[in-house]
Amino acid sequence: MLPNDVHPEPPEAGPTEWTAAREVGVGPWPGEWPEDKRYDPELLASGDRRNVVDAYRYWRREAIVADVDQRRHPFHVAIENFQHDHNIGTVVRTANAFAAAAVHIVGRRRWNRRGAMVTDRYQHLEHHPDVAGLAAFAAARGLTIVAVDNTPGARPVETVALPRECVLLFGQEGPGLSADAQATASLVVSIAQFGTTRSINAGVAAGIVMHAWVRQHADLTQAW
């Protein structure tokens, strides 16, 4: 059996075939199959074309989630969903990349998963019908709610010390956070802008603030 970070050479193929295969994953496992139960027999037989890092190639989905659970960061991400915001999928994908503890959808339960690029399969998701539900969740776990909005009195995320255990709360594209969400937050942060637009894309904003948390609190030696 190969170690987790060692992978077999690709099966022999012409340059065109192997170039194409490299772009979408790996083919069937060459040689004797590993006995480790984390590996999925179907993927070993047919190849793994999923959007996962190489260390998780051929692993069962449940095994991947369990492994990431051991390394998840203690920040959560929440986004209001009152107008079927198309940015939610992007937020989920970014939260997965930074190993957020969970993503919370506040408002409507249904959301557009297209932007998540299937990463929602590996990310814990929670739903709250309203901000009060999110606030109760945060209070029960000792999480500080940090609202992200360009409103008067907001502190620059570039200079503020973000709480380690927190919920980063984002609003809709356009209207921003609701009044209830702003009132619930213990801290409101803004992103410095220098151009003409009033606000930036909610998916982009989420990525900026999550990365600010990572720079302050994450163990970068654990990154892929």
C-alpha positions in Angstrom: 0.0 0.0 0.0 1.3 3.5 -0.8 1.6 6.2 1.8 -1.1 8.9 1.7 1.1 11.4 -0.1 2.6 9.0 -2.6 0.8 8.1 -5.8 1.6 5.7 -8.6 3.0 6.7 -12.0 0.2 7.1 -14.6 -0.5 4.2 -16.9 1.3 4.2 -20.2 -0.4 6.4 -22.7 0.4 8.6 -25.6 1.2 12.3 -25.0 -2.3 13.5 -26.0 -4.1 11.0 -23.8 -2.0 11.6 -20.7 -2.1 15.4 -21.1 -5.9 15.2 -21.1 -5.9 12.9 -18.2 -3.7 15.2 -16.1 -6.2 18.0 -16.6 -9.1 16.1 -15.0 -7.6 13.8 -12.5 -6.1 10.3 -12.6 -7.0 7.0 -14.4 -7.6 3.6 -12.9 -5.1 2.5 -10.1 -2.3 0.6 -11.8 -1.1 -2.6 -10.1 -2.3 -4.2 -6.9 -5.1 -2.2 -5.1 -4.4 -0.8 -1.6 -6.2 -2.5 1.3 -6.8 0.7 3.2 -10.6 1.1 3.7 -10.4 4.8 2.9 -10.0 3.9 -0.8 -13.1 3.5 -3.0 -13.1 0.4 -5.1 -15.2 2.1 -7.8 -12.7 4.9 -8.1 -9.7 2.5 -8.1 -11.3 0.7 -11.0 -12.5 3.6 -13.1 -10.2 6.5 -12.1 -10.8 9.6 -10.0 -11.8 12.7 -11.9 -13.1 14.7 -8.9 -12.1 18.2 -7.9 -9.9 17.1 -5.0 -6.2 17.5 -4.1 -3.9 14.7 -5.0 -3.6 13.5 -1.4 -7.3 12.5 -1.5 -7.3 10.7 -4.9 -9.3 7.5 -4.9 -10.6 8.1 -1.3 -14.2 7.7 -0.4 -16.1 10.9 0.2 -16.8 10.0 3.8 -13.1 9.4 4.4 -12.1 12.7 3.0 -14.7 14.6 5.2 -13.4 12.7 8.2 -9.8 13.6 7.5 -10.6 17.3 6.9 -12.6 17.3 10.1 -9.4 16.7 12.0 -7.9 19.9 10.6 -10.9 22.3 10.2 -10.4 25.8 11.5 -12.6 27.2 14.3 -14.2 29.9 12.1 -17.6 29.6 10.6 -19.0 31.4 7.6 -22.6 32.6 7.3 -24.4 34.3 4.4 -27.9 35.7 4.2 -30.1 34.1 1.5 -33.2 36.2 1.0 -33.0 36.7 -2.8 -31.4 33.4 -3.9 -28.0 35.0 -4.0 -25.9 33.3 -6.8 -22.7 34.0 -4.8 -23.5 31.4 -2.2 -21.9 28.6 -4.2 -18.7 30.6 -4.5 -18.7 31.3 -0.7 -19.1 27.5 0.0 -16.2 26.7 -2.4 -13.9 29.2 -0.8 -14.9 28.1 2.7 -14.0 24.5 1.7 -10.6 25.7 0.4 -9.8 27.3 3.8 -11.3 24.4 5.8 -14.0 26.4 7.6 -15.8 24.6 10.4 -19.2 25.1 8.6 -21.1 27.3 6.2 -24.5 28.6 7.5 -27.2 29.6 5.1 -29.5 32.1 6.7 -33.0 32.6 5.3 -34.2 30.5 2.4 -33.0 26.9 2.5 -32.5 26.5 -1.2 -29.4 28.0 -2.8 -27.6 27.8 -6.2 -25.0 25.1 -5.9 -23.4 25.7 -9.3 -20.7 27.9 -8.0 -19.7 25.4 -5.4 -18.2 23.1 -8.0 -19.3 20.1 -5.9 -17.2 21.2 -2.9 -20.4 21.2 -0.8 -20.0 17.4 -0.6 -17.0 17.9 1.6 -18.2 21.0 3.6 -20.5 21.0 6.6 -23.6 23.0 5.9 -26.1 24.4 8.3 -29.4 26.2 7.7 -31.1 28.8 9.9 -34.5 30.4 9.0 -33.4 33.8 10.4 -30.6 35.7 12.0 -31.9 34.9 15.4 -31.3 31.2 14.7 -27.7 31.9 13.7 -27.2 34.0 16.8 -28.5 31.2 19.1 -26.1 28.8 17.4 -23.2 31.1 17.9 -24.0 31.9 21.5 -24.3 28.2 22.4 -20.8 27.6 21.1 -19.1 30.8 22.2 -18.6 32.1 18.7 -18.3 35.8 18.1 -20.3 37.1 15.1 -18.3 39.3 12.8 -20.4 41.1 10.2 -18.7 42.1 6.9 -20.2 45.3 5.4 -19.1 48.7 4.3 -21.1 50.7 6.8 -20.3 53.7 9.0 -18.3 52.6 12.0 -17.0 49.4 10.5 -13.4 48.6 11.3 -10.9 47.9 8.4 -10.4 44.1 8.1 -6.8 44.9 7.0 -5.9 46.1 10.5 -8.4 44.6 12.9 -7.7 41.5 15.0 -10.3 38.9 14.1 -11.5 36.6 16.8 -10.2 33.1 16.4 -13.5 31.4 17.1 -16.1 33.3 15.2 -18.8 33.4 12.6 -18.0 35.6 9.5 -21.4 36.9 8.4 -21.9 38.2 4.8 -24.9 39.8 3.2 -26.5 39.7 -0.2 -25.0 41.1 -3.3 -26.3 44.7 -3.5 -28.3 45.3 -0.3 -25.6 44.0 2.0 -26.5 42.8 5.5 -29.9 43.1 6.9 -30.5 45.4 9.9 -31.0 42.3 12.1 -27.7 40.9 11.0 -25.9 44.1 11.7 -27.5 44.4 15.2 -26.5 40.8 16.0 -22.8 41.3 15.3 -20.3 42.0 18.0 -17.9 43.4 15.4 -18.4 44.9 11.9 -15.5 45.0 9.5 -15.1 46.5 6.1 -12.8 45.9 3.1 -10.7 48.8 1.9 -11.7 50.0 -1.6 -10.1 52.6 -3.8 -12.2 52.7 -7.0 -15.6 53.9 -8.0 -17.9 51.0 -7.1 -19.9 51.1 -3.9 -19.3 47.4 -3.0 -17.6 44.3 -4.3 -19.0 40.9 -5.2 -20.1 39.0 -2.1 -18.2 35.9 -3.1 -15.0 38.0 -3.5 -15.5 39.7 -0.2 -15.9 36.4 1.6 -12.6 35.1 0.1 -10.8 38.3 1.3 -12.1 38.1 4.8 -11.5 34.3 5.2 -8.0 34.8 4.0 -7.5 37.6 6.5 -8.5 35.1 9.2 -6.1 32.5 7.8 -3.2 35.0 7.9 -3.9 35.7 11.5 -4.7 32.3 12.9 -3.9 29.4 10.7 -0.9 27.1 10.9 0.4 27.6 7.3 2.7 24.5 7.6 -0.5 22.4 7.3 -1.5 23.9 3.9 -1.3 21.7 0.8 
